[in-house]
C-alpha cells in the first residue's frame, strides 16, 4: 500500500532526554531507558534517505525535547544537523510537503531552535515548517518556564509571522473550570493566531494506581463541569468539529521509529483554522472523569449529536 494516497506523517523520536517532567507525557516513563542515541539517529537518517520515504508526505521531529540543549549534552549536534539537512533536501525536491518540529518551548536559550529554523529559511522552505507545542498551567509550567514559553512564541511570531503554531492543551479540571471566552480571545491575540488543540487527559500516563489513588486526581475533570465547558465553547462560537474518522484509524497513519507508541486518542479543534479529525480507536477504553464511568469522548459525540 502506498500511504501517500492519504496524508501520512512519519514521526521520529530522536532521544528521550527532556528538560521537563510533565505529568501528562509518556516520556516520563522512558526517560531512563538505555538508548544508543548516535546509532539511533544514524538509522533515522538512513531511513530518510531510503525508498521508505516514498510512503510519506509529512515528517515530524521530536525528543524528548529537541531544543533544550540536548543536542550538545548528548553530543549529537552533527547527527542532528545532518537529519535537518536531509529533511531540507526532501522538501526542496518535493518529496515532503511539510516538516513539523515538536517542542515544549520552555527554555531560556533558544539558539538550537534558531539554528534549525535558519537552515530551513536559508534553504527556501521556511513556509513548509510548522511548530507543535503544549500549554498547560497545571502540571507543565512554573512561572519562570511559562515566561520562557511566551518569549519563544513571541520570537517565532516576530521572526516568522506566518509560521503555524499548534498548541495542545490537556482537558484538566483546572482548565475547564477557569477558561473563559476572554481568556481564549486573549490567548489568541497574544499568540497571534496559534491554533489550540484540546486533548483528553491520558489516564494511563499518570503515576499511581487508578484515578482515586493517583497523586494527580485533582487534574481529572468532573463530568458536570466538562459538559458545561463544552456548552460554553459552542456558545462562544469557538467549537468546530471538522470530521469523524468512521474506521477508527489514525488519519495520519503515524509510524514511530522507537519501540514505544503514544498518540492522542482523539483531538478536536477550537479555532476555525485548525483541521484535525476526531478519531475513536477501539482500544481506547478510558473514561476520563474523576466522578463518572461515562467515557468522556461519548459526551463529546453526544453533545455534537454525532
BELJOZI-V597978 format. One record per residue. N is the residue number from 0. RES is the residue in three letters. PHI is phi in whole degrees, 0 to 359 (none if undefined). PSI is psi in whole degrees, 0 to 359 (NA if undefined). D_LAST is the distance of its C-alpha to the last C-alpha in Angstrom with 2 decimals. Layout:
N_RES_PHI_PSI_D_LAST ; N_RES_PHI_PSI_D_LAST
This chain:
0_UNK_none_134_30.70 ; 1_UNK_265_106_30.88 ; 2_UNK_292_346_27.91 ; 3_UNK_289_358_28.88 ; 4_UNK_293_343_27.05 ; 5_UNK_234_172_24.06 ; 6_UNK_292_122_24.00 ; 7_UNK_220_126_25.78 ; 8_UNK_241_129_27.21 ; 9_UNK_267_127_30.12 ; 10_UNK_249_124_30.35 ; 11_UNK_250_112_33.86 ; 12_UNK_277_113_34.59 ; 13_UNK_274_327_38.22 ; 14_UNK_198_172_39.36 ; 15_UNK_249_8_38.32 ; 16_UNK_284_135_40.61 ; 17_UNK_213_154_38.99 ; 18_UNK_267_5_40.36 ; 19_UNK_220_170_37.73 ; 20_UNK_223_62_36.24 ; 21_UNK_299_135_32.74 ; 22_UNK_293_344_31.37 ; 23_UNK_272_351_27.97 ; 24_UNK_259_136_29.52 ; 25_UNK_295_338_30.12 ; 26_UNK_297_334_33.40 ; 27_UNK_296_338_35.05 ; 28_UNK_273_350_35.07 ; 29_UNK_234_2_36.87 ; 30_UNK_301_332_39.10 ; 31_UNK_257_7_42.19 ; 32_UNK_288_140_41.71 ; 33_UNK_293_138_44.60 ; 34_UNK_207_125_43.84 ; 35_UNK_279_91_46.32 ; 36_UNK_292_320_44.61 ; 37_UNK_298_315_47.12 ; 38_UNK_297_318_46.83 ; 39_UNK_298_317_43.05 ; 40_UNK_291_326_42.98 ; 41_UNK_295_322_45.48 ; 42_UNK_295_322_43.25 ; 43_UNK_298_318_40.34 ; 44_UNK_293_322_42.65 ; 45_UNK_299_321_43.73 ; 46_UNK_297_315_40.12 ; 47_UNK_294_335_39.58 ; 48_UNK_265_7_42.76 ; 49_UNK_256_171_41.88 ; 50_UNK_294_346_40.29 ; 51_UNK_305_329_37.30 ; 52_UNK_289_350_36.03 ; 53_UNK_297_342_35.60 ; 54_UNK_277_352_32.18 ; 55_UNK_233_147_30.87 ; 56_UNK_239_2_30.50 ; 57_UNK_222_152_29.67 ; 58_UNK_222_136_31.57 ; 59_UNK_234_134_31.00 ; 60_UNK_253_136_33.87 ; 61_UNK_210_169_33.62 ; 62_UNK_267_237_35.96 ; 63_UNK_35_216_36.27 ; 64_UNK_247_129_37.01 ; 65_UNK_286_321_38.40 ; 66_UNK_240_27_40.38 ; 67_UNK_263_13_41.85 ; 68_UNK_101_359_45.19 ; 69_UNK_300_328_44.19 ; 70_UNK_303_317_45.47 ; 71_UNK_279_318_48.98 ; 72_UNK_300_323_48.76 ; 73_UNK_268_0_47.73 ; 74_UNK_56_46_50.23 ; 75_UNK_235_21_47.74 ; 76_UNK_303_314_48.02 ; 77_UNK_298_317_49.52 ; 78_UNK_295_321_46.87 ; 79_UNK_294_313_44.08 ; 80_UNK_299_322_45.67 ; 81_UNK_299_317_46.08 ; 82_UNK_299_316_42.36 ; 83_UNK_296_319_41.55 ; 84_UNK_293_326_44.15 ; 85_UNK_294_317_42.71 ; 86_UNK_299_320_39.23 ; 87_UNK_301_313_41.03 ; 88_UNK_299_317_42.73 ; 89_UNK_297_324_39.53 ; 90_UNK_293_315_38.02 ; 91_UNK_297_325_41.26 ; 92_UNK_275_358_41.40 ; 93_UNK_77_13_37.86 ; 94_UNK_275_345_36.87 ; 95_UNK_232_146_34.24 ; 96_UNK_270_321_32.05 ; 97_UNK_211_155_31.43 ; 98_UNK_234_134_32.60 ; 99_UNK_245_137_30.86 ; 100_UNK_248_117_32.88 ; 101_UNK_263_121_31.21 ; 102_UNK_212_145_33.44 ; 103_UNK_281_346_33.37 ; 104_UNK_62_17_35.80 ; 105_UNK_254_68_37.68 ; 106_UNK_217_142_41.18 ; 107_UNK_286_321_44.09 ; 108_UNK_259_114_45.60 ; 109_UNK_254_30_43.28 ; 110_UNK_299_324_45.96 ; 111_UNK_290_321_44.08 ; 112_UNK_298_315_40.98 ; 113_UNK_299_314_43.35 ; 114_UNK_298_318_45.23 ; 115_UNK_295_313_42.15 ; 116_UNK_293_329_40.71 ; 117_UNK_294_325_44.25 ; 118_UNK_299_314_44.45 ; 119_UNK_292_323_41.38 ; 120_UNK_295_312_42.73 ; 121_UNK_297_333_46.16 ; 122_UNK_276_359_44.62 ; 123_UNK_79_22_42.92 ; 124_UNK_233_20_39.30 ; 125_UNK_299_336_38.27 ; 126_UNK_287_354_35.61 ; 127_UNK_252_15_33.85 ; 128_UNK_250_132_33.66 ; 129_UNK_243_156_30.72 ; 130_UNK_243_131_30.88 ; 131_UNK_245_137_28.30 ; 132_UNK_211_187_29.11 ; 133_UNK_221_151_27.93 ; 134_UNK_219_108_28.55 ; 135_UNK_216_114_28.52 ; 136_UNK_296_317_31.25 ; 137_UNK_272_113_30.84 ; 138_UNK_97_358_31.80 ; 139_UNK_228_322_32.61 ; 140_UNK_248_152_35.14 ; 141_UNK_257_171_38.56 ; 142_UNK_300_322_39.76 ; 143_UNK_292_314_41.84 ; 144_UNK_290_330_39.20 ; 145_UNK_297_320_36.72 ; 146_UNK_294_321_39.45 ; 147_UNK_301_319_39.98 ; 148_UNK_302_310_36.28 ; 149_UNK_294_323_36.56 ; 150_UNK_301_318_39.92 ; 151_UNK_288_322_38.46 ; 152_UNK_299_316_35.49 ; 153_UNK_298_318_38.13 ; 154_UNK_297_315_40.32 ; 155_UNK_300_313_37.61 ; 156_UNK_296_320_36.70 ; 157_UNK_288_332_40.42 ; 158_UNK_266_319_41.28 ; 159_UNK_229_81_38.30 ; 160_UNK_297_333_36.58 ; 161_UNK_263_1_33.98 ; 162_UNK_292_132_32.96 ; 163_UNK_285_130_29.27 ; 164_UNK_242_117_28.83 ; 165_UNK_258_118_25.52 ; 166_UNK_250_114_25.51 ; 167_UNK_277_138_23.54 ; 168_UNK_229_133_23.18 ; 169_UNK_272_136_22.43 ; 170_UNK_281_78_20.42 ; 171_UNK_265_163_23.46 ; 172_UNK_301_316_24.50 ; 173_UNK_301_324_27.18 ; 174_UNK_289_311_24.82 ; 175_UNK_289_341_22.13 ; 176_UNK_263_352_24.98 ; 177_UNK_242_340_27.17 ; 178_UNK_289_138_25.11 ; 179_UNK_230_166_25.49 ; 180_UNK_301_320_24.79 ; 181_UNK_295_323_28.47 ; 182_UNK_295_315_28.23 ; 183_UNK_297_316_25.46 ; 184_UNK_295_322_27.46 ; 185_UNK_293_319_30.63 ; 186_UNK_297_317_29.21 ; 187_UNK_299_316_27.99 ; 188_UNK_291_316_31.45 ; 189_UNK_292_324_33.43 ; 190_UNK_273_359_31.69 ; 191_UNK_56_50_31.92 ; 192_UNK_91_21_28.35 ; 193_UNK_297_145_27.35 ; 194_UNK_270_122_23.63 ; 195_UNK_276_134_22.04 ; 196_UNK_230_102_19.65 ; 197_UNK_284_140_18.41 ; 198_UNK_227_149_18.37 ; 199_UNK_287_147_18.14 ; 200_UNK_296_126_21.59 ; 201_UNK_271_105_22.69 ; 202_UNK_302_320_24.48 ; 203_UNK_297_340_26.49 ; 204_UNK_274_347_28.17 ; 205_UNK_275_147_29.65 ; 206_UNK_285_149_33.15 ; 207_UNK_107_163_33.90 ; 208_UNK_258_107_32.85 ; 209_UNK_81_161_29.64 ; 210_UNK_296_313_28.04 ; 211_UNK_293_333_30.63 ; 212_UNK_262_359_33.52 ; 213_UNK_286_139_32.30 ; 214_UNK_293_352_34.43 ; 215_UNK_249_24_31.27 ; 216_UNK_297_338_29.51 ; 217_UNK_292_348_29.65 ; 218_UNK_275_337_27.09 ; 219_UNK_289_133_24.25 ; 220_UNK_288_150_21.95 ; 221_UNK_272_141_22.06 ; 222_UNK_299_314_18.85 ; 223_UNK_300_318_19.86 ; 224_UNK_292_324_20.84 ; 225_UNK_291_317_17.72 ; 226_UNK_297_321_15.46 ; 227_UNK_295_323_18.13 ; 228_UNK_299_315_18.06 ; 229_UNK_300_316_14.39 ; 230_UNK_298_319_15.35 ; 231_UNK_298_315_18.47 ; 232_UNK_302_318_16.97 ; 233_UNK_292_318_14.92 ; 234_UNK_296_326_18.11 ; 235_UNK_282_350_20.23 ; 236_UNK_82_18_18.43 ; 237_UNK_256_359_17.97 ; 238_UNK_265_123_14.24 ; 239_UNK_212_122_12.90 ; 240_UNK_258_124_10.31 ; 241_UNK_282_320_12.07 ; 242_UNK_177_170_9.98 ; 243_UNK_237_135_8.78 ; 244_UNK_275_103_11.70 ; 245_UNK_292_339_11.02 ; 246_UNK_279_352_14.57 ; 247_UNK_73_25_14.33 ; 248_UNK_251_152_17.22 ; 249_UNK_291_120_18.42 ; 250_UNK_294_342_18.41 ; 251_UNK_268_359_21.85 ; 252_UNK_48_53_23.44 ; 253_UNK_292_134_25.28 ; 254_UNK_238_135_28.72 ; 255_UNK_252_147_30.87 ; 256_UNK_269_351_34.63 ; 257_UNK_238_169_35.44 ; 258_UNK_273_46_34.87 ; 259_UNK_211_153_32.08 ; 260_UNK_227_133_28.41 ; 261_UNK_217_133_26.03 ; 262_UNK_212_139_22.77 ; 263_UNK_301_125_20.07 ; 264_UNK_290_330_17.38 ; 265_UNK_205_154_14.65 ; 266_UNK_225_149_15.08 ; 267_UNK_222_142_13.39 ; 268_UNK_273_157_15.70 ; 269_UNK_252_301_17.30 ; 270_UNK_283_152_19.91 ; 271_UNK_289_346_19.36 ; 272_UNK_261_18_21.51 ; 273_UNK_253_145_19.55 ; 274_UNK_221_61_17.66 ; 275_UNK_264_162_16.27 ; 276_UNK_256_144_13.34 ; 277_UNK_280_117_11.07 ; 278_UNK_246_139_12.53 ; 279_UNK_239_112_12.25 ; 280_UNK_264_145_15.73 ; 281_UNK_296_332_17.01 ; 282_UNK_272_10_19.83 ; 283_UNK_266_94_17.82 ; 284_UNK_247_7_18.65 ; 285_UNK_286_146_19.50 ; 286_UNK_269_321_18.28 ; 287_UNK_95_340_19.22 ; 288_UNK_261_154_20.48 ; 289_UNK_275_336_24.18 ; 290_UNK_239_14_23.95 ; 291_UNK_205_149_21.10 ; 292_UNK_266_2_20.14 ; 293_UNK_289_127_16.43 ; 294_UNK_300_132_14.81 ; 295_UNK_300_319_14.02 ; 296_UNK_294_333_11.14 ; 297_UNK_293_324_9.45 ; 298_UNK_294_323_10.09 ; 299_UNK_298_313_8.60 ; 300_UNK_296_318_5.11 ; 301_UNK_295_320_6.11 ; 302_UNK_296_326_7.76 ; 303_UNK_269_1_5.43 ; 304_UNK_60_42_3.78 ; 305_UNK_275_NA_0.00
